[in-house]
Amino acid sequence: MRAWPDWCGQVVLNNEILSRLTYSFDPVEGAAIVHLLDFRNPEQIAVVPLARLIAPEAEDFAIQARIVNDYADLRPDRMAEVTDQAAGTLGYFARLMPLDMGRMPLTRHVLGLAQDCALHVAQHCKHLLACRRPDALSSQIQPMIPTPGHSTLPSGHATEAFAIAGALQRLVPLEFKTEDLDAKLIHMAARIAVNRTVAGVHFPADSFAGAVLGFAVADVIARRAGDPGDIFAVRFDGRGIRHADFYASRVWKDAQRQDFTTDDGVEITRFLPDSIATDTSGILRWLWTEARQEWSR
């Protein structure tokens, strides 16, 4: 693996995660479902729901569009970030810690894995839910960057950013973490997500869905790599989200992930309490172990 070109190794690593995920659509609830496969018993492969995403209703999206329009006031201050993050986001996390991509190639592989797999998972869910972008709902919303041609929910940038943040939370050894690093990672992921609303290409609802989905992807990567932490299934139900805006504290507070319920008592996101299982990958275990050791060199 060390001798291979980066892209070759990344293809193999991506498959170690994507081969354990499959997708379905529940027509009753209109839900996109991501399933996690468990191959610990090859004669009886377990298929367990990992993420369940239900799109907001038309009235919810109409109200959310007003929030998107209001965010345009931040465009002068966020212009550089928005345009830069359209091309990539990894460098923003490197600002929070001594993350030298040249000196830490296996850590770079882990983060590339988180980003690539989050992108694949988000795109599958986008296809199943087929939600229109903000500028398709209101002519007042004039995006500051080209609107992507695929559907809006979940936000791919939010999914990728929270997958990277979640992976780093579990990858970086405790002795090399500053006291508030975990919170800073989440706040950076949230800022990246919100910048897509500032740009006019995503609703806050898309960020909620992307955040919980990104956390789930990070959990799967870490657990497949032999990390002892848990995998928690997630649920996003946008029906009734209405005026609710997306903030970091609505998915992470007091050093732990947070469910979010609106002031009207509508549960939007939930991290399910029971841990779910999958098998360990030898290649990913090697990568994860070696990447953690890079932090002490």
Disulfide bonds with the S-S distance in Angstrom:
none
